[in-house]
Amino acid sequence: MCENFGIMHQPATAPASDLAARDLRVIWHPCTQMKDHEDLPPVALRAGRGVWLEDVSGRRYLDAVSSWWVNLFGHANPRINEAVSAQLERLEHVIFAGFTHEPAVRLGERLVALAPPGLTRCFFADNGSAAVEVALKMSFHYWRNAGRPEKTRFVTLSGSYHGETLGALAVGNVDLYKALYRPLLMDVITVPSPDAYLREPGESWQECAARAGAHLERVLAERGDEIAAVILEPLVQCAAGMRMHHPSYLAQVRAACTRHGVHLIADEIAVGFGRTGTMFACEQAGISPDLMCVSKGLTGGYLPLSAVLAGERIYAAFYDDYVKLNAFLHSHSYTGNPLACAAANATLDIFESERILERNRETAQYLGRRARALESLAHVAEVRQTGMIVAAEVVRDRSTREPFPWTERRGRRIHRHALEHGVLLRPIGDVVYFMPPYVIDRAQIDLMVDVAAAGIERATCD
């Protein structure tokens, strides 16, 4: 029964089929071909607790993807609940231009203290894409204020993803999202990813990274005078299929950007707050970016909030008399929302008081050990891991790594099988990945991996 998993029962107001039908009459869901719901209706939920979600019929689903990578400490976490509830009684929101409040100031202080050295200023936004937009504009605007208006171009990696607003989409490189809108987007410079899955025979992760880093070095040497910034996802390119690279690449990029006078923007939106094993992925290379974007896990999966962290040099380029028109006039109505900041502060409290990073290392070891069993499956070419992120590459032929035709949608078959067996998996194409809340236990990991294994075998048997 659901009580065994700590989910509080609530009276259902409508059967699942009724709520799904009502949904499909009025709702347009994200990242979805709505026609797919003709044979697989949206799951109508009424509650969540810990790693579990419960639908209106009482059926449970283990949230193996942290509800799109945002949930860190489980659904309905008591400490975050209490913090948001207490803040609700004091101040729900206020304009953040000309006003401030304790939750935002405290959060800014804590983020600056946690961030890589040199990131001393915190600019709040609403979500990950908005943070990327802010970082791109800050870099572009900085060079104009610094008397270098020719530095307008951005460098991105193949397979990168930074969001779906127009600026963020422009610096991404996943055609599924970008191709249709290309006429609306600024032109960017794309360099090869250090993706270790694409390494040459006999090549190590580090050698693959060095080869990609050398290519970037050449581009910056030739075109640095026109380039404002390089933007990348440190260690894991998530939307590309959890493609991973060696930390040494980050050190190469940092050094190259410094040599050629180019900003480095680290998009830590999905990989920050412990996902890769350290608080921020950049720590594993010992580097500090010029701008760092964070979101997703920032509020523990509760409320929309993001931040861009910048250093004093960039901040100072905007600090001037008003009549100089150098100010950064970007804004969001809900900038610095007190409820979201309260949730974020509670999230950081949990990190501080419960030794989360140390505990995650143990959890990640077990998750990796269990997930490596998937390598024995006939159609799994690789199982890879970075911290609390594990991915299995499902292919047609593992010896050649030939993929299944994308039109066959094998990943969707795995998703459907998992739902039928009480696990929320959402493969990226044919890449099955696990990115669970940090509160997952070993029995739940066993369930998650076993369901995925059966789903892969079922989806690839013909």
Residue pairs with C-beta under 8 A, 6 or more apart in sequence:
2 9
2 52
2 54
2 58
2 60
3 9
5 49
5 50
5 52
5 60
6 49
6 50
6 52
7 47
7 48
7 49
7 50
7 52
7 54
7 60
8 47
8 49
8 76
9 47
9 58
10 46
10 47
12 46
12 56
12 57
12 58
13 19
13 56
14 22
14 44
14 56
15 56
15 57
16 43
16 44
16 55
16 56
16 57
17 41
19 44
19 56
20 37
20 41
20 42
20 43
20 44
21 41
23 42
23 44
24 34
24 37
24 41
24 42
28 34
29 37
29 42
36 412
40 416
43 53
43 55
43 61
43 419
44 55
44 56
45 53
45 54
45 55
45 56
46 54
46 55
46 56
47 53
47 54
47 76
48 54
48 63
48 75
48 76
49 74
49 75
49 76
50 74
50 75
50 76
50 437
50 439
51 62
51 63
51 74
51 75
51 436
51 437
51 439
51 440
51 444
52 60
52 61
52 62
52 63
52 75
53 60
53 61
53 62
53 63
53 75
53 424
54 60
54 61
55 61
59 422
60 422
61 419
61 422
61 423
61 424
62 422
62 423
62 424
62 436
62 444
62 447
62 448
63 71
63 75
63 424
63 436
63 437
64 418
64 423
64 424
64 425
64 434
64 435
64 436
64 448
64 452
65 424
65 425
65 426
65 433
65 434
65 435
65 436
66 72
66 297
66 301
66 435
66 436
66 437
67 75
67 301
68 296
68 426
69 238
69 270
69 275
69 296
69 297
69 435
70 296
70 297
70 299
70 300
70 301
71 297
71 300
71 301
71 437
72 273
72 274
72 297
72 300
72 301
72 347
72 350
72 437
72 438
73 79
73 80
73 300
73 347
73 350
73 437
73 438
73 439
74 437
74 439
75 301
75 437
77 300
77 350
79 346
79 349
79 350
80 299
80 300
80 302
80 343
80 346
80 347
80 350
82 346
83 342
83 343
83 345
83 346
83 349
84 302
84 303
84 339
84 342
84 343
84 346
86 342
87 103
87 338
87 339
87 341
87 342
88 339
90 338
91 101
91 338
92 338
92 339
93 334
93 337
93 338
93 339
94 101
94 338
96 104
96 124
96 335
96 336
97 331
97 335
100 336
101 336
101 338
101 341
103 338
103 341
103 342
103 345
104 124
104 336
104 338
104 341
106 341
106 345
107 122
107 341
107 344
107 345
107 348
108 122
108 124
108 307
110 345
110 348
111 122
111 294
111 307
111 309
112 119
112 120
112 121
112 122
112 309
114 279
114 280
114 348
115 280
115 292
115 309
116 280
116 282
116 283
116 287
116 288
116 289
116 292
117 288
118 288
118 311
118 312
119 288
119 289
119 292
119 309
119 310
119 311
120 309
120 310
120 311
120 312
120 315
121 309
121 310
121 311
121 312
121 314
121 315
122 307
122 308
122 309
123 134
123 138
123 307
123 308
123 309
123 310
123 328
123 330
124 305
124 306
124 307
124 332
124 335
124 336
125 131
125 133
125 134
125 306
125 307
125 308
125 332
125 335
126 304
126 305
126 306
126 332
126 334
126 335
127 163
127 295
127 304
127 305
127 306
128 162
128 163
128 168
128 267
128 269
128 270
128 293
128 295
128 296
128 306
129 162
129 163
129 164
129 165
129 168
130 163
130 165
130 306
130 332
131 269
131 293
131 294
131 295
131 306
131 307
131 308
132 162
132 163
132 165
132 167
132 168
132 171
132 231
132 265
132 267
132 269
132 293
133 163
133 165
133 167
133 168
133 330
134 293
134 308
134 330
135 229
135 231
135 265
135 291
135 293
135 308
136 154
136 167
136 168
136 171
136 229
136 231
136 265
137 167
137 328
137 330
138 291
138 308
138 310
138 314
138 328
139 154
139 228
139 229
139 263
139 265
139 290
139 291
139 314
140 151
140 152
140 228
141 318
141 328
142 228
142 263
142 314
142 317
142 318
143 149
143 151
143 152
143 228
145 317
145 318
145 326
146 317
150 225
150 226
151 225
151 226
151 227
151 228
151 262
152 226
152 228
153 187
153 188
153 189
153 223
153 226
153 227
153 228
154 170
154 171
154 186
154 188
154 189
154 227
154 228
154 229
154 230
154 231
155 188
155 189
155 190
155 191
155 216
155 219
155 220
155 227
155 229
155 230
155 231
155 262
156 162
156 171
156 172
156 173
156 188
156 189
156 190
156 191
156 230
156 231
156 232
157 173
157 190
157 191
157 192
157 193
157 194
157 212
157 232
157 233
157 237
158 173
158 190
158 191
158 192
158 193
158 195
159 173
159 174
159 193
159 195
159 237
159 240
159 241
159 243
160 171
160 172
160 173
160 174
160 193
160 231
160 232
160 233
160 237
160 240
161 172
161 173
161 174
161 177
161 233
161 237
161 238
161 239
161 240
162 168
162 169
162 171
162 172
162 231
162 233
162 267
162 269
163 169
163 172
163 269
164 177
166 181
166 184
166 185
167 186
169 177
169 178
169 181
169 185
170 178
170 185
170 186
170 187
170 188
171 188
171 231
172 178
172 239
173 190
174 239
174 240
177 239
178 185
189 219
189 223
189 227
191 212
191 215
191 216
191 219
192 211
192 212
192 215
193 212
193 237
193 240
193 243
193 245
194 208
194 209
194 211
194 212
194 213
194 245
194 246
194 249
195 208
195 237
195 240
195 243
195 244
195 245
196 205
196 208
196 209
196 243
196 244
196 245
196 246
196 384
197 243
197 244
197 382
197 384
197 393
198 208
199 205
199 207
199 208
200 208
203 211
204 246
205 244
205 245
205 246
206 246
206 248
208 245
208 246
209 245
209 246
209 248
209 249
209 252
210 248
210 249
210 252
212 245
212 249
213 248
213 249
213 252
213 253
213 256
214 252
216 230
216 252
216 253
216 256
217 252
217 256
219 227
220 227
220 230
220 256
220 257
220 259
220 260
220 262
221 260
224 260
224 261
224 262
227 260
227 262
228 262
228 263
229 257
229 262
229 263
229 264
229 265
229 290
229 291
230 253
230 257
230 262
230 263
230 264
230 265
231 265
231 267
232 250
232 253
232 264
232 265
232 266
232 267
233 267
233 268
233 270
233 271
234 250
234 266
234 267
234 268
234 271
234 276
234 280
234 281
234 282
234 284
234 285
235 244
235 245
235 247
235 250
235 271
235 276
235 281
235 284
235 386
236 242
236 243
236 244
236 245
236 270
236 271
236 275
236 276
236 281
236 386
236 389
237 243
237 244
237 245
238 270
238 271
238 389
238 428
239 428
240 428
241 391
241 393
241 428
241 429
241 431
241 433
242 384
242 389
242 390
242 391
242 428
242 431
242 433
244 384
244 385
244 386
244 389
244 391
247 284
247 285
248 285
249 285
250 281
250 282
250 284
250 285
250 287
251 285
251 286
251 287
253 264
254 264
254 285
254 287
254 288
254 289
256 262
257 263
257 264
257 290
263 290
263 291
263 314
264 287
264 289
264 290
264 291
265 289
265 290
265 291
265 292
265 293
266 280
266 281
266 282
266 289
266 291
266 292
266 293
267 293
268 280
268 281
268 282
268 292
268 293
268 294
269 293
269 294
269 295
269 296
269 306
270 296
271 280
271 281
271 389
272 279
272 280
272 281
272 294
272 296
272 297
272 298
273 279
273 280
273 294
273 296
273 297
273 298
273 347
273 351
274 297
274 351
274 356
274 357
274 360
274 387
274 388
274 438
275 281
275 297
275 387
275 388
275 389
275 435
276 284
276 386
276 387
276 388
276 389
277 284
277 357
277 360
277 361
277 364
277 386
277 387
277 388
278 284
278 357
278 387
279 351
279 357
280 292
280 294
282 288
282 289
282 292
288 311
290 310
290 311
290 314
291 308
291 309
291 310
291 314
292 308
292 309
293 306
293 307
293 308
294 306
294 307
294 308
294 309
295 305
295 306
295 307
297 347
298 305
298 306
298 307
298 344
298 347
299 305
299 340
299 343
299 344
299 347
300 343
300 344
300 346
300 347
300 350
301 437
302 340
302 343
303 337
303 339
303 340
303 343
304 334
304 340
305 337
305 340
305 341
305 343
305 344
317 326
318 326
318 327
318 328
319 326
320 326
320 327
334 340
350 356
351 357
356 438
359 438
360 387
360 388
360 438
363 388
363 438
363 440
363 445
364 385
364 387
364 388
366 442
366 445
367 385
367 388
367 390
367 434
367 436
367 440
367 445
367 449
368 385
368 390
370 445
370 446
370 449
371 383
371 385
371 390
371 392
371 434
371 449
372 383
373 449
373 453
374 380
374 383
374 392
374 432
374 449
374 452
374 453
374 456
375 382
375 383
375 392
377 453
377 456
377 457
377 460
378 398
378 460
379 394
379 395
379 396
379 398
379 456
379 460
380 392
380 393
380 394
380 395
380 398
380 456
381 393
381 394
381 395
381 398
381 401
382 392
382 393
383 390
383 391
383 392
383 393
384 390
384 391
384 393
385 391
388 435
388 436
388 438
389 433
389 434
389 435
390 433
390 434
390 435
391 431
391 432
391 433
391 434
392 431
392 432
392 433
392 452
392 456
393 401
393 430
393 431
394 404
394 410
394 411
394 414
394 427
394 430
394 431
394 432
394 456
394 459
394 460
395 401
395 402
395 403
395 404
395 430
396 402
396 403
396 404
396 405
403 430
404 410
404 430
404 460
406 429
406 430
410 430
410 459
410 460
411 427
411 428
411 429
411 430
411 431
411 432
411 459
412 427
413 455
413 458
413 459
414 425
414 427
414 432
414 452
414 455
414 456
414 458
414 459
415 425
415 426
415 427
415 455
417 451
417 454
417 455
417 458
417 459
418 424
418 425
418 451
418 452
418 455
421 451
421 454
421 455
422 447
422 451
423 447
423 448
423 451
423 452
425 432
425 434
425 448
425 451
425 452
425 455
427 433
432 452
432 455
432 456
434 448
434 449
434 452
436 444
436 445
436 448
440 448
